[in-house]
């Protein structure tokens, strides 16, 4: 739950700061480069954690096996998360 709150904060900050940096900041401003790096690290950690998060299948059973979690995540959400990063 804490991680989801951190991720929401990152998404809101990214949604606000990215358009501002594109519109008003010079390319050689290091502050926004560091902020962008923090966003990328945070979203990379989220992708990593999604490979370790169990899920419930269509029968209502908890799936906690790494290979099945990875296959389920890579079927759809992984590609969206990767493109968003």
Kinemage of the C-alpha trace (Angstrom):
@kinemage 1
@onewidth
@group {chain A} dominant
@subgroup {mainchain}
@vectorlist {calphas} color= white
{ca unk a 1} P 0.000 0.000 0.000
{ca unk a 2} L 2.864 2.364 0.784
{ca unk a 3} L 4.457 1.647 -2.583
{ca unk a 4} L 1.210 2.486 -4.378
{ca unk a 5} L 1.085 5.833 -2.547
{ca unk a 6} L 4.702 6.567 -3.565
{ca unk a 7} L 3.894 5.627 -7.157
{ca unk a 8} L 0.854 7.928 -7.202
{ca unk a 9} L 3.047 10.794 -5.974
{ca unk a 10} L 5.596 10.003 -8.719
{ca unk a 11} L 2.882 9.920 -11.386
{ca unk a 12} L 1.384 13.221 -10.264
{ca unk a 13} L 4.804 14.874 -10.113
{ca unk a 14} L 5.664 13.490 -13.540
{ca unk a 15} L 2.358 14.724 -14.990
{ca unk a 16} L 3.023 18.222 -13.657
{ca unk a 17} L 6.784 18.586 -14.095
{ca unk a 18} L 7.271 16.987 -17.512
{ca unk a 19} L 5.194 19.531 -19.471
{ca unk a 20} L 6.788 22.360 -17.487
{ca unk a 21} L 10.294 21.137 -18.218
{ca unk a 22} L 9.552 20.660 -21.906
{ca unk a 23} L 8.053 24.131 -22.186
{ca unk a 24} L 10.204 26.326 -20.001
{ca unk a 25} L 13.521 24.676 -19.079
{ca unk a 26} L 16.785 24.729 -21.008
{ca unk a 27} L 18.201 21.416 -22.165
{ca unk a 28} L 21.284 21.714 -19.974
{ca unk a 29} L 19.396 22.152 -16.660
{ca unk a 30} L 20.696 19.412 -14.366
{ca unk a 31} L 17.857 19.660 -11.823
{ca unk a 32} L 15.265 18.335 -14.238
{ca unk a 33} L 17.668 15.623 -15.413
{ca unk a 34} L 17.942 14.407 -11.814
{ca unk a 35} L 14.162 14.572 -11.363
{ca unk a 36} L 13.699 12.580 -14.581
{ca unk a 37} L 16.201 10.005 -13.319
{ca unk a 38} L 14.214 9.691 -10.072
{ca unk a 39} L 11.037 9.099 -12.105
{ca unk a 40} L 12.737 6.424 -14.215
{ca unk a 41} L 14.207 4.643 -11.183
{ca unk a 42} L 10.834 4.692 -9.429
{ca unk a 43} L 9.000 3.289 -12.426
{ca unk a 44} L 11.769 0.703 -12.943
{ca unk a 45} L 11.346 -0.466 -9.347
{ca unk a 46} L 7.610 -0.739 -9.982
{ca unk a 47} L 8.209 -2.981 -12.994
{ca unk a 48} L 10.546 -5.154 -10.909
{ca unk a 49} L 8.006 -5.417 -8.071
{ca unk a 50} L 5.243 -6.385 -10.490
{ca unk a 51} L 7.269 -9.468 -11.394
{ca unk a 52} L 7.174 -10.477 -7.704
{ca unk a 53} L 3.532 -9.678 -6.902
{ca unk a 54} L 1.160 -12.619 -6.649
{ca unk a 55} L -2.252 -12.424 -8.305
{ca unk a 56} L -5.570 -14.260 -8.293
{ca unk a 57} L -6.392 -16.277 -11.389
{ca unk a 58} L -9.852 -16.704 -12.932
{ca unk a 59} L -10.633 -19.573 -10.496
{ca unk a 60} L -9.940 -17.344 -7.508
{ca unk a 61} L -6.705 -19.124 -6.625
{ca unk a 62} L -3.682 -17.158 -5.480
{ca unk a 63} L -0.822 -17.607 -7.945
{ca unk a 64} L 2.562 -17.076 -6.277
{ca unk a 65} L 4.875 -18.961 -8.640
{ca unk a 66} L 7.414 -16.631 -10.226
{ca unk a 67} L 7.164 -18.087 -13.735
{ca unk a 68} L 3.372 -17.764 -13.816
{ca unk a 69} L 3.473 -14.254 -12.352
{ca unk a 70} L 6.037 -13.193 -14.957
{ca unk a 71} L 4.045 -14.695 -17.845
{ca unk a 72} L 0.824 -13.086 -16.640
{ca unk a 73} L 2.483 -9.687 -16.249
{ca unk a 74} L 4.246 -9.887 -19.617
{ca unk a 75} L 1.030 -10.731 -21.450
{ca unk a 76} L -0.234 -7.179 -21.169
{ca unk a 77} L 0.782 -4.716 -18.420
{ca unk a 78} L 4.555 -5.085 -18.796
{ca unk a 79} L 4.481 -3.571 -22.270
{ca unk a 80} L 2.380 -0.610 -21.166
{ca unk a 81} L 4.647 -0.009 -18.177
{ca unk a 82} L 7.728 -0.285 -20.356
{ca unk a 83} L 6.401 2.205 -22.915
{ca unk a 84} L 5.374 4.595 -20.142
{ca unk a 85} L 8.850 4.535 -18.684
